[in-house]
Amino acid sequence: MADNRDEKAQEPDSNGPGLMDFLPNTSDGYIATAGTALANPTGEADPIAVEDALKSVHDPEIPVNIYDLGLIYDVDRQKNGNVYVTMSLTAPGCPVAGEMPGQVARALAALDGVGEVSVELVWSPPWTPDRMSDDAKLALDF
C-alpha cells in the first residue's frame, strides 16, 4: 500500500485528522533505537540472553512470541556490545507497526553487556507462516 499522506495533507479535510496522521510512516521501513554506547564493552552480547529477550516480546494479537513467529530476520551482535536487529511483522498494516520495534529495542537494551540497540522494520522478504518455529505452528494449530 503506497503512503499518500503528502497528498492527503494538501487536500482540505473537513473531518479533521485521521488515524494515519498519528502513526509513523513505515512504508519504507522504520528503525527504533534504545540503550547507550558502553564505556567498557566486554564483547558481543550473550546469544542466549538476546534470544530470551526477543522471546519476551509478543504480538498482542497472536499468542506466540515474535521470535518463534519468525518475525526476527537477523541479529547482529557486535564486539562493542551494540546489537542490530532486522525484523518484520505479519502484515504491513499491522496495528503495532510503530510500537513493536521499540519494544524489541528496549527488551534488548535492558540486558547486561548490551549497548546501543537498533531495530529495523523491513518488509522484504515478506513474512510468511513458513518462518514460524514448530512450537509456534503447534500453538497456532498449523
Phi and psi in degrees as GROMACS dihedral restraints (atoms count N, CA, C in turn):
[ dihedral_restraints ]
;  ai    aj    ak    al  type     phi  dphi    fc
    3     4     5     6     1   -74.1    20    10
    4     5     6     7     1   145.3    20    10
    6     7     8     9     1   -89.9    20    10
    7     8     9    10     1   113.4    20    10
    9    10    11    12     1  -116.3    20    10
   10    11    12    13     1    34.2    20    10
   12    13    14    15     1   -63.6    20    10
   13    14    15    16     1   -33.7    20    10
   15    16    17    18     1   -62.3    20    10
   16    17    18    19     1   -41.3    20    10
   18    19    20    21     1   -65.3    20    10
   19    20    21    22     1   -43.8    20    10
   21    22    23    24     1   -65.3    20    10
   22    23    24    25     1   -34.5    20    10
   24    25    26    27     1   -64.7    20    10
   25    26    27    28     1   -27.1    20    10
   27    28    29    30     1   -86.6    20    10
   28    29    30    31     1   -16.3    20    10
   30    31    32    33     1   -86.9    20    10
   31    32    33    34     1   135.5    20    10
   33    34    35    36     1   -67.7    20    10
   34    35    36    37     1   139.6    20    10
   36    37    38    39     1  -131.6    20    10
   37    38    39    40     1   112.3    20    10
   39    40    41    42     1   -75.2    20    10
   40    41    42    43     1   -14.1    20    10
   42    43    44    45     1   -88.7    20    10
   43    44    45    46     1    -5.4    20    10
   45    46    47    48     1    85.9    20    10
   46    47    48    49     1  -172.2    20    10
   48    49    50    51     1   -69.2    20    10
   49    50    51    52     1   151.9    20    10
   51    52    53    54     1  -107.5    20    10
   52    53    54    55     1   178.6    20    10
   54    55    56    57     1   -55.6    20    10
   55    56    57    58     1   -42.5    20    10
   57    58    59    60     1   -61.2    20    10
   58    59    60    61     1   -22.3    20    10
   60    61    62    63     1   -70.5    20    10
   61    62    63    64     1   -16.0    20    10
   63    64    65    66     1  -110.0    20    10
   64    65    66    67     1    -7.5    20    10
   66    67    68    69     1   -95.6    20    10
   67    68    69    70     1   148.6    20    10
   69    70    71    72     1   -68.3    20    10
   70    71    72    73     1   150.1    20    10
   72    73    74    75     1   -77.0    20    10
   73    74    75    76     1   109.4    20    10
   75    76    77    78     1  -110.4    20    10
   76    77    78    79     1    10.6    20    10
   78    79    80    81     1   -64.8    20    10
   79    80    81    82     1   -30.9    20    10
   81    82    83    84     1  -106.6    20    10
   82    83    84    85     1    14.6    20    10
   84    85    86    87     1   104.9    20    10
   85    86    87    88     1   176.0    20    10
   87    88    89    90     1  -162.1    20    10
   88    89    90    91     1   139.3    20    10
   90    91    92    93     1  -122.4    20    10
   91    92    93    94     1   126.1    20    10
   93    94    95    96     1  -107.6    20    10
   94    95    96    97     1   145.7    20    10
   96    97    98    99     1  -129.5    20    10
   97    98    99   100     1   156.5    20    10
   99   100   101   102     1  -159.4    20    10
  100   101   102   103     1   164.4    20    10
  102   103   104   105     1    82.0    20    10
  103   104   105   106     1   175.9    20    10
  105   106   107   108     1  -136.2    20    10
  106   107   108   109     1   157.5    20    10
  108   109   110   111     1   -59.2    20    10
  109   110   111   112     1   141.1    20    10
  111   112   113   114     1   -81.3    20    10
  112   113   114   115     1   135.9    20    10
  114   115   116   117     1   -68.8    20    10
  115   116   117   118     1   -38.9    20    10
  117   118   119   120     1  -130.9    20    10
  118   119   120   121     1    76.6    20    10
  120   121   122   123     1   -64.3    20    10
  121   122   123   124     1   145.6    20    10
  123   124   125   126     1  -112.3    20    10
  124   125   126   127     1    12.7    20    10
  126   127   128   129     1   118.5    20    10
  127   128   129   130     1  -165.4    20    10
  129   130   131   132     1   -66.1    20    10
  130   131   132   133     1   147.9    20    10
  132   133   134   135     1   -63.0    20    10
  133   134   135   136     1   148.2    20    10
  135   136   137   138     1   -60.1    20    10
  136   137   138   139     1   121.2    20    10
  138   139   140   141     1   -62.9    20    10
  139   140   141   142     1   -33.8    20    10
  141   142   143   144     1   -70.0    20    10
  142   143   144   145     1   -41.6    20    10
  144   145   146   147     1   -63.8    20    10
  145   146   147   148     1   -39.3    20    10
  147   148   149   150     1   -63.1    20    10
  148   149   150   151     1   -47.0    20    10
  150   151   152   153     1   -61.3    20    10
  151   152   153   154     1   -43.4    20    10
  153   154   155   156     1   -61.9    20    10
  154   155   156   157     1   -40.7    20    10
  156   157   158   159     1   -64.2    20    10
  157   158   159   160     1   -40.9    20    10
  159   160   161   162     1   -64.8    20    10
  160   161   162   163     1   -36.4    20    10
  162   163   164   165     1   -73.1    20    10
  163   164   165   166     1   -11.8    20    10
  165   166   167   168     1   -81.9    20    10
  166   167   168   169     1    -9.6    20    10
  168   169   170   171     1   -99.1    20    10
  169   170   171   172     1   128.1    20    10
  171   172   173   174     1  -120.6    20    10
  172   173   174   175     1   145.3    20    10
  174   175   176   177     1   -73.0    20    10
  175   176   177   178     1   125.1    20    10
  177   178   179   180     1   -65.4    20    10
  178   179   180   181     1   -16.4    20    10
  180   181   182   183     1   -97.6    20    10
  181   182   183   184     1   -10.4    20    10
  183   184   185   186     1  -129.9    20    10
  184   185   186   187     1   128.7    20    10
  186   187   188   189     1   -79.6    20    10
  187   188   189   190     1    42.3    20    10
  189   190   191   192     1  -138.3    20    10
  190   191   192   193     1   144.5    20    10
  192   193   194   195     1   -69.9    20    10
  193   194   195   196     1   159.6    20    10
  195   196   197   198     1   -67.9    20    10
  196   197   198   199     1   -26.6    20    10
  198   199   200   201     1   -67.9    20    10
  199   200   201   202     1   -49.9    20    10
  201   202   203   204     1   -70.9    20    10
  202   203   204   205     1   -24.3    20    10
  204   205   206   207     1   -69.7    20    10
  205   206   207   208     1   -16.2    20    10
  207   208   209   210     1    84.6    20    10
  208   209   210   211     1    21.1    20    10
  210   211   212   213     1   -81.3    20    10
  211   212   213   214     1   -17.1    20    10
  213   214   215   216     1   -88.6    20    10
  214   215   216   217     1   115.8    20    10
  216   217   218   219     1   -89.5    20    10
  217   218   219   220     1   -39.4    20    10
  219   220   221   222     1  -156.3    20    10
  220   221   222   223     1   144.4    20    10
  222   223   224   225     1  -127.7    20    10
  223   224   225   226     1   118.1    20    10
  225   226   227   228     1  -108.0    20    10
  226   227   228   229     1   102.9    20    10
  228   229   230   231     1   -90.5    20    10
  229   230   231   232     1   115.1    20    10
  231   232   233   234     1   -95.8    20    10
  232   233   234   235     1   157.6    20    10
  234   235   236   237     1   -62.4    20    10
  235   236   237   238     1   -23.6    20    10
  237   238   239   240     1   -87.5    20    10
  238   239   240   241     1     8.5    20    10
  240   241   242   243     1    90.4    20    10
  241   242   243   244     1   -10.2    20    10
  243   244   245   246     1   -72.3    20    10
  244   245   246   247     1   153.1    20    10
  246   247   248   249     1  -132.0    20    10
  247   248   249   250     1   132.4    20    10
  249   250   251   252     1  -120.5    20    10
  250   251   252   253     1   124.5    20    10
  252   253   254   255     1  -120.7    20    10
  253   254   255   256     1   137.1    20    10
  255   256   257   258     1  -112.1    20    10
  256   257   258   259     1   136.1    20    10
  258   259   260   261     1  -144.9    20    10
  259   260   261   262     1   167.2    20    10
  261   262   263   264     1  -132.4    20    10
  262   263   264   265     1  -176.4    20    10
  264   265   266   267     1  -127.3    20    10
  265   266   267   268     1   168.7    20    10
  267   268   269   270     1   -65.9    20    10
  268   269   270   271     1   -25.4    20    10
  270   271   272   273     1  -157.0    20    10
  271   272   273   274     1   145.5    20    10
  273   274   275   276     1   -59.4    20    10
  274   275   276   277     1   -28.1    20    10
  276   277   278   279     1   -86.4    20    10
  277   278   279   280     1    11.2    20    10
  279   280   281   282     1   -56.8    20    10
  280   281   282   283     1   131.2    20    10
  282   283   284   285     1   -67.0    20    10
  283   284   285   286     1   -14.2    20    10
  285   286   287   288     1  -101.0    20    10
  286   287   288   289     1    15.8    20    10
  288   289   290   291     1   -55.0    20    10
  289   290   291   292     1   -37.9    20    10
  291   292   293   294     1   -83.1    20    10
  292   293   294   295     1   -15.5    20    10
  294   295   296   297     1  -101.2    20    10
  295   296   297   298     1   -39.7    20    10
  297   298   299   300     1   -58.2    20    10
  298   299   300   301     1   -47.5    20    10
  300   301   302   303     1   -59.3    20    10
  301   302   303   304     1   -36.9    20    10
  303   304   305   306     1   -66.2    20    10
  304   305   306   307     1   -38.2    20    10
  306   307   308   309     1   -63.3    20    10
  307   308   309   310     1   -41.6    20    10
  309   310   311   312     1   -64.8    20    10
  310   311   312   313     1   -46.3    20    10
  312   313   314   315     1   -60.4    20    10
  313   314   315   316     1   -43.9    20    10
  315   316   317   318     1   -66.9    20    10
  316   317   318   319     1   -38.7    20    10
  318   319   320   321     1   -62.8    20    10
  319   320   321   322     1   -40.5    20    10
  321   322   323   324     1   -75.0    20    10
  322   323   324   325     1   -39.1    20    10
  324   325   326   327     1   -64.7    20    10
  325   326   327   328     1   -22.9    20    10
  327   328   329   330     1   -76.1    20    10
  328   329   330   331     1   -10.3    20    10
  330   331   332   333     1   -77.6    20    10
  331   332   333   334     1   145.0    20    10
  333   334   335   336     1   -63.5    20    10
  334   335   336   337     1   139.0    20    10
  336   337   338   339     1    81.9    20    10
  337   338   339   340     1     6.5    20    10
  339   340   341   342     1  -108.7    20    10
  340   341   342   343     1   131.3    20    10
  342   343   344   345     1   -97.4    20    10
  343   344   345   346     1  -117.7    20    10
  345   346   347   348     1   -77.3    20    10
  346   347   348   349     1   138.8    20    10
  348   349   350   351     1  -122.1    20    10
  349   350   351   352     1   131.5    20    10
  351   352   353   354     1  -122.6    20    10
  352   353   354   355     1   129.9    20    10
  354   355   356   357     1  -122.6    20    10
  355   356   357   358     1   114.4    20    10
  357   358   359   360     1  -100.5    20    10
  358   359   360   361     1   127.0    20    10
  360   361   362   363     1   -89.4    20    10
  361   362   363   364     1   121.7    20    10
  363   364   365   366     1  -123.9    20    10
  364   365   366   367     1   159.7    20    10
  366   367   368   369     1  -119.2    20    10
  367   368   369   370     1     1.3    20    10
  369   370   371   372     1  -130.5    20    10
  370   371   372   373     1   123.4    20    10
  372   373   374   375     1   -74.5    20    10
  373   374   375   376     1   153.2    20    10
  375   376   377   378     1   -64.9    20    10
  376   377   378   379     1   146.1    20    10
  378   379   380   381     1   -69.1    20    10
  379   380   381   382     1   142.0    20    10
  381   382   383   384     1  -135.4    20    10
  382   383   384   385     1   158.1    20    10
  384   385   386   387     1   -59.0    20    10
  385   386   387   388     1   -18.5    20    10
  387   388   389   390     1   -62.4    20    10
  388   389   390   391     1   -20.3    20    10
  390   391   392   393     1   -79.0    20    10
  391   392   393   394     1   -12.0    20    10
  393   394   395   396     1   -71.7    20    10
  394   395   396   397     1   148.5    20    10
  396   397   398   399     1   -71.7    20    10
  397   398   399   400     1   165.0    20    10
  399   400   401   402     1   -61.1    20    10
  400   401   402   403     1   -37.3    20    10
  402   403   404   405     1   -61.2    20    10
  403   404   405   406     1   -42.0    20    10
  405   406   407   408     1   -66.3    20    10
  406   407   408   409     1   -42.1    20    10
  408   409   410   411     1   -62.1    20    10
  409   410   411   412     1   -40.3    20    10
  411   412   413   414     1   -65.9    20    10
  412   413   414   415     1   -44.3    20    10
  414   415   416   417     1   -64.4    20    10
  415   416   417   418     1   -31.9    20    10
  417   418   419   420     1   -98.1    20    10
  418   419   420   421     1     7.1    20    10
  420   421   422   423     1    60.9    20    10
  421   422   423   424     1    44.5    20    10
